[in-house]
Amino acid sequence: MSDEQELGITESKEYNTGEWYAEVVQKADLANYAPEGMSGFIVTRPRAYELWERIQGHLDGLFKDTGVQNAYFPMFIPESYLEQEKDIVEGFDPEVAWVDRAGQEELEEPLAVRPTSESIITPYISRWVRSHRDLPLRVNQWVSVVRWEATETKPFFRTKEFLWQEGHTAHATRDDAWAETMRRLDQYEDTYEDLLAMPVLRGAKPEHDKFPGADTTTTVEALMPDGKSVQGATSHYLGTSFAEAFDITYTDEDEDEQIAHTTSWGLSWRAIGALIMTHSDDQGLVLPPAIAPEQIVVVPIWQADTKEDVLEYAEGITEDLEEAGIRVELDDRDERNPGFKFNEWELKGVPVRMEIGPNEADDGTVTLVHRPDGESTEVDREDIAETVESHFDEVYAKLYAAAEENLESNVREADSRADILGTIGQHGGYVKAPWCGDEDCETEIKDQIAAEIVMVPLDDEEAEIHHDADCAICDGDAVETAYFAKSY
């Protein structure tokens, strides 16, 4: 098999999405599967980890600007701590990995490998909060968690161990805690839209699908090109249940003891999976400029008699781009021809390619090629950094517009069970329908077509649209609008 064939993507995104996705992940140097016997785990390669670092850096700045401090808590949680919040135990029990031995000795108490950290963080928040002056308290940690999922795994979308951040806060009042919940949801939405060039829908999880022990779970949902939804991030208003279980109380200004209101919120590397699935194509990975490890690759094209001049010209441009803070790669490898280089960097998702041949060197120009659609433009060498930045904006706009069109054209309405099943079966995407609030009605759809309620609206006006209608499934009184979809 030739190098070119090894580089190429052989599966079709449209017709064989799962195999296509796995091929992109591996051939774009993002991940490898873990050793045999470790099904559901992956090895994250440097290119993918750099994507995670950019997501982390973006969010971490937003968090710190709004009063959050980073901390770190143990990855092992005593069984007795988990049991203090019964909903956590019941909600995560099938997914928890346990350690009950160290060396040859049995532990006095089994330790859970962190599936989420409310039950280890909250007890310490209770120690740190004594007075209303200690509130609000905001901590976040960037860690991995383990959930021994029984369902089929897929790199970044669903793995037994995954990277994420989890923020935890305590507040004096419900209003303050709810504002915190919404603030984090806003930041997640901004991250998807600004960094990843992906529009999302905002909503709340239905009562039966909220975070165990939470009062309200809010979510941002992203629609993939194959019509499935991805839960992009969640922000939970926990009410007082965790504070009551772990005794988070404070004295108010009148020296009266009050119970705190808490929140938790998290985004995982599932965002990387959604990014890959949304923008990439049958040539490989496609990345928005803000997150790409290399924002532009410079490919000099020469013959023996023009090599020196072309390389000198390309090196000068590369230096200008570097000085402007642009992440640039000069691909001056002798052993690879330009066609191979074009294919390799397309596969790796570099947003813009710069081609420089002897004509460009003589004319004081360069040729810029956009990764998403191959659009080619010849531009002047002068002010090249500013020009390149403007082309980054154009690439972002193209990616966002395509994702937005996919989302807007795939939100449909239905007012009967048959409509829900038929619409999702034929088109995928989201189907909005009046719903009575009964989980059994969702189960009917889930059993028939493996679709579920991914969210209900947070916006009061939209939530009230179906209040006077009948439930699409059971014909009972509808209480809200439900968004049905298949999901990853």
C-alpha positions as CSV (number, residue, x, y, z in Angstrom):
1,M,0.0,0.0,0.0
2,S,1.4,3.4,-0.9
3,D,1.9,6.3,1.5
4,E,-1.0,8.1,-0.2
5,Q,-3.3,5.2,0.3
6,E,-2.3,4.9,4.0
7,L,-3.1,8.5,4.5
8,G,-6.5,8.5,2.8
9,I,-9.8,8.0,4.5
10,T,-11.5,4.9,3.0
11,E,-14.9,5.1,4.8
12,S,-17.8,7.4,4.0
13,K,-19.0,9.9,6.6
14,E,-22.5,9.9,5.0
15,Y,-22.9,6.1,4.6
16,N,-20.7,4.5,7.2
17,T,-20.4,7.2,9.9
18,G,-19.1,5.0,12.8
19,E,-16.3,3.4,10.8
20,W,-15.5,6.8,9.2
21,Y,-15.2,8.4,12.6
22,A,-12.9,5.6,13.9
23,E,-10.7,6.0,10.9
24,V,-10.4,9.8,11.2
25,V,-9.5,9.5,14.9
26,Q,-6.7,7.0,14.2
27,K,-5.3,8.4,10.9
28,A,-5.4,12.0,12.1
29,D,-3.1,10.9,15.0
30,L,-5.7,11.7,17.7
31,A,-6.0,8.4,19.6
32,N,-5.2,4.7,19.7
33,Y,-7.2,2.0,21.3
34,A,-5.8,0.8,24.7
35,P,-4.2,-2.7,25.0
36,E,-6.2,-5.9,24.7
37,G,-8.2,-6.6,27.8
38,M,-8.9,-2.8,28.3
39,S,-11.9,-2.4,26.1
40,G,-13.4,1.1,26.4
41,F,-10.1,2.9,27.1
42,I,-8.1,4.9,24.7
43,V,-4.6,6.3,24.5
44,T,-4.8,10.1,23.8
45,R,-2.2,11.2,21.4
46,P,-0.5,14.6,21.6
47,R,-2.6,16.2,18.8
48,A,-5.8,15.3,20.6
49,Y,-4.5,16.3,24.0
50,E,-3.5,19.7,22.5
51,L,-7.2,20.1,21.5
52,W,-8.2,19.4,25.0
53,E,-5.6,21.8,26.4
54,R,-7.1,24.6,24.2
55,I,-10.6,23.8,25.4
56,Q,-9.2,23.7,29.0
57,G,-7.4,27.0,28.6
58,H,-10.5,28.7,27.1
59,L,-12.8,27.5,29.8
60,D,-10.3,28.0,32.6
61,G,-10.0,31.6,31.8
62,L,-13.8,32.1,31.7
63,F,-14.1,30.3,35.1
64,K,-11.3,32.4,36.8
65,D,-12.8,35.6,35.5
66,T,-16.0,34.7,37.4
67,G,-14.5,33.8,40.7
68,V,-13.6,30.1,40.4
69,Q,-10.4,28.7,41.9
70,N,-8.9,25.3,40.8
71,A,-8.3,22.6,43.4
72,Y,-7.7,18.8,43.3
73,F,-9.5,16.1,45.3
74,P,-8.5,12.4,45.6
75,M,-9.6,10.1,42.8
76,F,-10.7,7.5,45.3
77,I,-13.9,8.0,47.3
78,P,-14.7,6.0,50.5
79,E,-17.9,3.9,50.1
80,S,-19.3,5.6,53.2
81,Y,-18.9,9.0,51.5
82,L,-20.9,7.9,48.5
83,E,-23.6,6.4,50.7
84,Q,-24.2,9.7,52.4
85,E,-26.0,10.8,49.2
86,K,-28.3,7.9,48.4
87,D,-29.2,9.3,45.0
88,I,-25.6,9.3,43.9
89,V,-25.2,5.7,44.9
90,E,-28.3,4.6,43.1
91,G,-27.6,6.7,40.0
92,F,-24.0,5.6,39.5
93,D,-23.9,2.2,41.1
94,P,-23.8,0.2,37.8
95,E,-20.9,2.4,36.5
96,V,-18.7,2.6,39.6
97,A,-15.3,0.8,39.6
98,W,-14.2,-0.3,43.1
99,V,-10.8,-0.9,44.7
100,D,-10.9,-3.3,47.7
101,R,-7.3,-4.5,47.9
102,A,-3.9,-2.9,48.0
103,G,-1.1,-5.4,47.4
104,Q,-2.1,-8.5,49.2
105,E,-4.2,-6.7,51.9
106,E,-7.9,-6.0,51.8
107,L,-8.8,-2.4,52.5
108,E,-10.8,-1.7,55.6
109,E,-13.3,0.2,53.4
110,P,-13.8,-0.2,49.6
111,L,-12.8,2.9,47.6
112,A,-14.8,4.0,44.5
113,V,-12.8,5.2,41.6
114,R,-14.2,8.7,41.1
115,P,-17.3,8.6,38.9
116,T,-18.1,12.2,39.8
117,S,-16.9,14.1,42.9
118,E,-19.9,15.6,44.7
119,S,-19.6,13.1,47.5
120,I,-15.8,13.9,48.1
121,I,-15.9,17.6,47.4
122,T,-19.1,18.6,49.3
123,P,-17.8,17.4,52.7
124,Y,-14.8,19.7,52.4
125,I,-16.9,22.6,51.3
126,S,-18.9,22.0,54.5
127,R,-15.6,22.4,56.5
128,W,-14.7,25.6,54.6
129,V,-18.0,27.3,54.9
130,R,-19.0,28.7,58.3
131,S,-20.4,32.2,57.7
132,H,-22.2,34.1,55.0
133,R,-18.9,35.8,54.4
134,D,-17.5,32.5,53.1
135,L,-20.1,32.5,50.3
136,P,-20.2,32.1,47.4
137,L,-17.5,29.4,47.4
138,R,-16.4,28.2,43.9
139,V,-13.9,25.4,43.2
140,N,-13.2,23.5,40.0
141,Q,-10.9,20.6,39.2
142,W,-9.6,19.2,35.9
143,V,-9.4,15.5,36.3
144,S,-10.3,12.1,34.8
145,V,-13.3,10.0,35.9
146,V,-14.1,6.4,35.4
147,R,-17.6,5.1,34.6
148,W,-17.7,1.4,33.7
149,E,-20.3,1.9,31.0
150,A,-21.9,-1.3,29.6
151,T,-22.9,0.3,26.3
152,E,-20.8,0.5,23.2
153,T,-17.8,2.8,23.5
154,K,-16.5,5.3,21.0
155,P,-13.3,7.4,21.3
156,F,-14.0,10.7,23.1
157,F,-17.8,10.3,22.9
158,R,-18.0,7.4,25.3
159,T,-15.1,5.8,27.1
160,K,-14.7,4.1,30.5
161,E,-12.2,6.7,31.5
162,F,-12.5,10.3,30.3
163,L,-11.1,13.8,31.0
164,W,-13.4,16.6,32.2
165,Q,-13.7,19.5,34.5
166,E,-16.1,19.6,37.4
167,G,-17.0,22.8,39.2
168,H,-18.7,22.9,42.6
169,T,-20.1,25.9,44.3
170,A,-22.0,26.9,47.4
171,H,-24.3,29.9,47.7
172,A,-26.5,31.6,50.3
173,T,-29.7,31.6,48.3
174,R,-31.5,29.7,45.6
175,D,-31.4,32.7,43.3
176,D,-27.6,33.0,43.6
177,A,-27.2,29.3,42.9
178,W,-29.5,29.4,40.0
179,A,-27.6,32.4,38.5
180,E,-24.4,30.3,38.9
181,T,-26.0,27.4,37.1
182,M,-27.0,29.7,34.2
183,R,-23.6,31.4,34.1
184,R,-21.8,28.1,33.6
185,L,-24.3,27.1,30.9
186,D,-23.6,30.4,29.1
187,Q,-19.9,29.7,29.2
188,Y,-20.4,26.2,27.8
189,E,-22.5,27.6,25.0
190,D,-19.8,30.3,24.3
191,T,-17.1,27.6,24.2
192,Y,-19.0,25.6,21.6
193,E,-19.9,28.6,19.5
194,D,-16.7,30.7,19.7
195,L,-14.0,28.0,20.0
196,L,-15.5,25.0,18.3
197,A,-17.7,26.8,15.7
198,M,-20.7,24.8,16.7
199,P,-24.2,26.1,17.5
200,V,-26.0,24.4,20.4
201,L,-29.5,24.2,21.9
202,R,-30.0,25.0,25.5
203,G,-32.5,23.3,27.8
204,A,-33.1,21.2,30.9
205,K,-33.1,17.4,31.2
206,P,-36.5,15.9,32.0
207,E,-37.1,15.1,35.7
208,H,-36.3,11.4,35.2
209,D,-33.0,12.0,33.5
210,K,-31.5,14.7,35.7
211,F,-28.3,14.3,37.6
212,P,-28.8,12.0,40.6
213,G,-29.8,14.2,43.6
214,A,-30.1,17.4,41.6
215,D,-33.0,19.8,41.6
216,T,-32.5,20.8,37.9
217,T,-30.1,19.6,35.3
218,T,-29.5,22.0,32.4
219,T,-27.7,21.1,29.2
220,V,-26.3,22.3,25.9
221,E,-27.1,19.9,23.0
222,A,-25.2,19.7,19.7
223,L,-26.6,18.1,16.6
224,M,-24.3,15.9,14.6
225,P,-24.5,15.6,10.8
226,D,-25.9,12.0,11.1
227,G,-28.9,13.4,13.0
228,K,-27.9,12.3,16.5
229,S,-27.6,14.7,19.5
230,V,-24.6,15.0,21.7
231,Q,-25.0,16.2,25.3
232,G,-22.3,18.9,25.1
233,A,-22.1,19.9,28.8
234,T,-24.3,20.1,31.8
235,S,-24.8,22.5,34.7
236,H,-26.8,21.4,37.7
237,Y,-28.7,23.3,40.4
238,L,-28.4,20.8,43.2
239,G,-30.8,22.6,45.6
240,T,-30.1,21.8,49.2
241,S,-30.0,18.0,49.0
242,F,-26.2,17.7,49.0
243,A,-25.9,20.5,51.6
244,E,-28.3,18.6,53.9
245,A,-26.5,15.3,53.3
246,F,-23.1,16.8,54.1
247,D,-24.1,19.6,56.5
248,I,-23.1,22.7,54.5
249,T,-24.6,25.3,56.8
250,Y,-23.6,28.9,57.4
251,T,-24.6,31.7,59.9
252,D,-26.3,34.6,58.2
253,E,-26.0,38.3,59.1
254,D,-28.4,37.7,62.0
255,E,-26.3,34.9,63.4
256,D,-29.0,32.4,62.4
257,E,-27.9,29.0,60.9
258,Q,-29.0,28.5,57.3
259,I,-28.6,25.7,54.8
260,A,-26.5,26.4,51.6
261,H,-27.6,25.9,48.0
262,T,-25.1,24.2,45.8
263,T,-24.3,23.6,42.1
264,S,-22.1,21.4,40.0
265,W,-21.2,21.7,36.3
266,G,-19.0,19.9,33.9
267,L,-17.7,19.5,30.3
268,S,-15.8,16.5,29.1
269,W,-13.7,15.6,26.2
270,R,-16.9,14.5,24.5
271,A,-16.6,18.0,23.1
272,I,-13.6,16.7,21.0
273,G,-15.8,13.9,19.6
274,A,-18.5,16.4,18.7
275,L,-15.9,18.7,17.1
276,I,-14.6,15.8,14.9
277,M,-18.0,14.5,13.9
278,T,-19.4,18.0,13.1
279,H,-16.7,19.5,10.8
280,S,-14.6,16.7,9.4
281,D,-15.2,15.1,6.0
282,D,-14.1,12.2,3.8
283,Q,-10.6,13.8,3.5
284,G,-10.1,13.7,7.2
285,L,-10.1,16.0,10.2
286,V,-11.3,19.6,9.9
287,L,-10.6,22.0,12.7
288,P,-11.6,25.7,13.4
289,P,-8.6,28.0,13.5
290,A,-9.0,28.9,17.2
291,I,-8.4,25.3,18.4
292,A,-6.1,23.9,15.7
293,P,-2.6,22.9,16.8
294,E,-1.3,24.3,13.5
295,Q,-3.5,27.1,12.2
296,I,-1.6,27.3,8.9
297,V,0.9,25.2,7.1
298,V,3.3,26.7,4.6
299,V,4.2,24.4,1.7
300,P,7.0,25.6,-0.5
301,I,7.0,24.1,-4.0
302,W,10.3,24.2,-5.9
303,Q,12.4,22.7,-8.6
304,A,16.2,22.3,-8.2
305,D,17.0,25.7,-9.7
306,T,14.3,27.6,-7.6
307,K,14.7,25.8,-4.3
308,E,16.9,28.4,-2.6
309,D,14.8,31.4,-3.5
310,V,11.5,29.7,-2.7
311,L,12.7,28.4,0.7
312,E,14.1,31.8,1.7
313,Y,10.9,33.5,0.7
314,A,8.8,30.9,2.7
315,E,11.0,31.1,5.7
316,G,10.6,34.9,5.9
317,I,6.8,34.6,5.7
318,T,6.9,31.9,8.4
319,E,8.9,34.1,10.7
320,D,6.4,37.0,10.2
321,L,3.5,34.7,11.1
322,E,5.2,33.4,14.2
323,E,6.0,36.9,15.4
324,A,2.3,37.7,15.0
325,G,1.4,34.8,17.4
326,I,0.0,32.5,14.6
327,R,0.6,28.8,15.0
328,V,2.4,28.0,11.7
329,E,4.2,25.0,10.4
330,L,6.8,25.2,7.5
331,D,6.8,21.9,5.7
332,D,10.1,22.0,3.9
333,R,10.7,18.2,3.9
334,D,12.8,17.1,0.9
335,E,11.6,13.5,0.9
336,R,7.9,14.3,0.4
337,N,6.3,15.8,-2.7
338,P,3.8,18.7,-2.5
339,G,0.8,16.4,-3.2
340,F,1.6,14.2,-0.3
341,K,2.0,17.2,2.0
342,F,-1.3,18.6,0.9
343,N,-3.1,15.3,1.7
344,E,-1.3,14.8,5.0
345,W,-2.2,18.3,6.3
346,E,-5.7,18.0,5.0
347,L,-6.1,14.7,6.9
348,K,-4.8,16.4,10.1
349,G,-7.3,19.3,9.8
350,V,-5.1,22.4,9.4
351,P,-7.5,25.2,8.6
352,V,-5.5,27.1,6.0
353,R,-2.7,25.9,3.6
354,M,-0.2,28.4,2.1
355,E,1.3,27.4,-1.2
356,I,4.5,29.2,-2.3
357,G,6.1,28.4,-5.6
358,P,8.6,30.3,-7.8
359,N,5.9,32.5,-9.3
360,E,4.7,33.6,-5.8
361,A,8.3,34.3,-4.7
362,D,8.9,36.4,-7.8
363,D,5.6,38.3,-7.6
364,G,5.6,38.9,-3.8
365,T,2.4,36.9,-3.3
366,V,1.2,33.6,-1.7
367,T,-1.7,31.3,-2.4
368,L,-4.1,30.5,0.5
369,V,-6.3,27.4,0.4
370,H,-9.2,26.9,2.9
371,R,-9.4,23.4,4.3
372,P,-13.3,23.2,4.6
373,D,-14.0,23.7,0.9
374,G,-10.6,24.0,-1.0
375,E,-11.2,27.6,-1.9
376,S,-8.0,29.1,-3.2
377,T,-7.0,32.8,-3.2
378,E,-3.8,34.6,-4.2
379,V,-2.9,37.4,-1.9
380,D,-0.1,39.9,-1.5
381,R,2.9,39.2,0.8
382,E,2.5,42.6,2.4
383,D,0.6,42.6,5.7
384,I,0.5,38.8,5.5
385,A,-0.3,38.2,9.1
386,E,-3.4,40.4,9.1
387,T,-4.5,38.8,5.8
388,V,-4.1,35.3,7.3
389,E,-6.1,36.2,10.3
390,S,-8.9,37.4,8.1
391,H,-8.9,34.1,6.3
392,F,-9.1,32.3,9.7
393,D,-12.3,34.3,10.3
394,E,-13.6,33.2,6.9
395,V,-12.9,29.6,7.7
396,Y,-14.6,29.9,11.1
397,A,-17.6,31.5,9.4
398,K,-17.9,28.7,6.8
399,L,-17.7,26.0,9.5
400,Y,-20.2,27.7,11.8
401,A,-22.7,28.4,8.9
402,A,-22.6,24.7,7.8
403,A,-23.2,23.5,11.3
404,E,-26.0,26.1,11.9
405,E,-27.7,25.1,8.7
406,N,-27.6,21.5,9.8
407,L,-29.2,22.4,13.1
408,E,-31.8,24.8,11.9
409,S,-33.0,22.4,9.1
410,N,-33.3,19.5,11.5
411,V,-35.6,20.8,14.2
412,R,-39.1,19.6,13.4
413,E,-42.4,19.4,15.1
414,A,-44.8,16.5,15.7
415,D,-48.1,16.1,17.4
416,S,-48.5,12.4,17.5
417,R,-46.6,9.2,18.3
418,A,-46.6,8.2,14.7
419,D,-45.2,11.6,13.7
420,I,-42.4,11.4,16.2
421,L,-41.4,7.9,15.1
422,G,-41.7,8.6,11.4
423,T,-39.9,11.9,11.5
424,I,-36.9,10.7,13.5
425,G,-36.8,7.5,11.5
426,Q,-36.7,9.3,8.2
427,H,-34.8,12.5,9.0
428,G,-33.1,12.1,12.4
429,G,-32.5,15.4,14.2
430,Y,-34.7,16.9,16.9
431,V,-38.5,16.5,17.0
432,K,-40.4,18.9,19.2
433,A,-43.6,17.5,20.6
434,P,-46.1,18.2,23.4
435,W,-45.4,15.9,26.4
436,C,-47.3,15.1,29.5
437,G,-44.2,14.7,31.7
438,D,-44.6,10.9,32.2
439,E,-41.5,8.9,31.6
440,D,-43.6,6.0,30.3
441,C,-44.4,8.0,27.2
442,E,-40.7,8.5,26.5
443,T,-40.1,4.8,27.0
444,E,-42.6,4.0,24.2
445,I,-40.5,6.1,21.8
446,K,-37.2,4.7,23.1
447,D,-38.4,1.1,22.8
448,Q,-39.5,1.7,19.2
449,I,-36.7,3.7,17.7
450,A,-34.0,4.2,20.4
451,A,-34.8,8.0,20.7
452,E,-35.2,9.8,23.9
453,I,-36.1,13.2,25.4
454,V,-32.7,15.0,25.3
455,M,-34.1,18.2,26.7
456,V,-37.1,20.4,27.5
457,P,-37.0,24.2,27.0
458,L,-35.7,26.6,29.6
459,D,-37.4,29.5,27.9
460,D,-40.9,30.1,29.4
461,E,-42.5,31.1,26.1
462,E,-41.4,28.0,24.3
463,A,-42.2,25.8,27.3
464,E,-45.8,27.1,27.3
465,I,-46.4,26.5,23.6
466,H,-47.9,23.0,24.2
467,H,-49.6,23.7,27.5
468,D,-53.1,23.6,25.8
469,A,-52.3,20.6,23.6
470,D,-52.5,16.9,24.2
471,C,-49.4,14.7,24.8
472,A,-48.3,13.4,21.5
473,I,-47.9,9.9,22.9
474,C,-50.7,9.3,25.4
475,D,-53.2,12.1,24.5
476,G,-53.2,13.3,28.1
477,D,-52.7,16.9,29.0
478,A,-49.3,18.2,27.9
479,V,-47.3,20.2,30.4
480,E,-44.3,21.1,28.3
481,T,-42.4,20.7,25.0
482,A,-40.1,17.8,24.7
483,Y,-37.2,17.5,22.2
484,F,-36.8,13.9,21.1
485,A,-33.7,12.6,19.3
486,K,-31.3,9.7,19.0
487,S,-28.1,10.5,20.9
488,Y,-24.5,9.5,21.3
